[in-house]
């Protein structure tokens, strides 16, 4: 998505060859017009798939998921992050790890909001090693809900989460895929639109 | 706001006389059409106030803030919750306490995203004792940003946060104010629209 790639180039901050900060328009301050275009693009990509619910993970996935959900006219469910290991039996849960925050957590979703009748689009802001995505897959498996596809704002193509997910046969659409990046050289996108 | 009051009556779950769970449409699963109407209503209430930024707190304030921001055509900034006390000097921070999660946290906002030029609408999902709101006021004071008003989805009118804020002369608009509630008797709203 050209608009997002341009925004990342203009305002994203590359630290070393691995960290991309998009605090100024996505993860702390949010550009709602860009967000709206991203929601529209996810709708264009997945509109014919019979999606009846969008799943995301707190916190930074929520804004994107909600904006997309408006186009799909479906509810959003956001998975919560808990530091408690004992989450009770009314919840689906999966162990996960945040590299950003450097800690383990339990990803949890109430059993009330996922069922075998659901056709789920999972939306998140970042995909790198795929830790959060694999926890979501685990939770969806527990619930019996059907995963229709995954929509990611920014994929770090130089980490292997995206590759693993595509090899599983899951439809993964990332609006911008960073192929490589460097503080000096800048960012190369995979299949950049010109 | 009649639509929200009806939704709370129909789907909200009252536990005892103090806990109101709205997990099914606001705090875990999100009804995006209701959210859109709430955003529109906040715009109606505050549209002439020169607001240039909406501030909220992760996680459950984000969805409402983003939907409102679309109408105002302004960016959202969401305050983050950190368990670290030492947050560095690039951040505004305020000590706060979550009664829902039973723990203390530091509310933090990057200094890059709040300045004396900003006219801020603070939006959140719940107001009860006002703990989060007072931490936001603290952060806004540190930044020099001007608070134009506060928009709350659901105010617990039987707790004193709302009273304290109104007594400070701040414009506080809550879309639904629960005057009293009870598992058996149900919910009474203040100034309910008929």
Contacts between the chains, C-beta under 8 A, distances in Angstrom:
chain1	res1	chain2	res2	distance
A	23	B	110	6.6
A	23	B	112	7.7
A	24	B	112	7.2
A	24	B	113	7.7
A	25	B	75	8.0
A	28	B	77	6.6
A	28	B	78	6.7
A	28	B	80	7.0
A	28	B	109	7.8
A	28	B	110	5.9
A	28	B	113	6.5
A	29	B	75	5.5
A	29	B	76	7.1
A	29	B	77	4.9
A	29	B	110	8.0
A	29	B	112	7.9
A	29	B	113	4.7
A	30	B	66	6.3
A	30	B	69	7.4
A	30	B	75	6.0
A	30	B	76	4.3
A	30	B	77	7.5
A	30	B	78	7.3
A	31	B	75	5.8
A	32	B	66	6.0
A	32	B	69	4.5
A	32	B	70	5.2
A	32	B	73	7.5
A	32	B	74	7.5
A	32	B	75	6.5
A	32	B	76	6.3
A	33	B	73	7.3
A	35	B	66	6.8
A	36	B	70	6.4
A	58	B	58	7.0
A	58	B	59	3.9
A	59	B	58	4.0
A	59	B	59	4.3
A	59	B	62	6.3
A	59	B	78	7.1
A	59	B	80	7.6
A	62	B	59	6.3
A	62	B	62	4.6
A	62	B	63	5.5
A	62	B	66	7.9
A	63	B	62	5.5
A	63	B	63	7.3
A	63	B	66	4.6
A	63	B	76	7.2
A	66	B	30	6.4
A	66	B	32	6.0
A	66	B	35	6.8
A	66	B	62	7.9
A	66	B	63	4.6
A	66	B	66	5.9
A	66	B	67	6.6
A	67	B	66	6.6
A	67	B	70	7.9
A	69	B	30	7.4
A	69	B	32	4.5
A	70	B	32	5.2
A	70	B	36	6.4
A	70	B	67	7.9
A	73	B	32	7.6
A	73	B	33	7.3
A	74	B	32	7.5
A	75	B	25	8.0
A	75	B	29	5.4
A	75	B	30	6.0
A	75	B	31	5.8
A	75	B	32	6.5
A	76	B	29	7.1
A	76	B	30	4.3
A	76	B	32	6.3
A	76	B	63	7.2
A	77	B	28	6.6
A	77	B	29	4.9
A	77	B	30	7.5
A	78	B	28	6.7
A	78	B	30	7.3
A	78	B	59	7.1
A	80	B	28	7.0
A	80	B	59	7.6
A	109	B	28	7.8
A	110	B	23	6.5
A	110	B	28	5.8
A	110	B	29	7.9
A	112	B	23	7.7
A	112	B	24	7.2
A	112	B	29	7.8
A	113	B	24	7.7
A	113	B	28	6.5
A	113	B	29	4.7
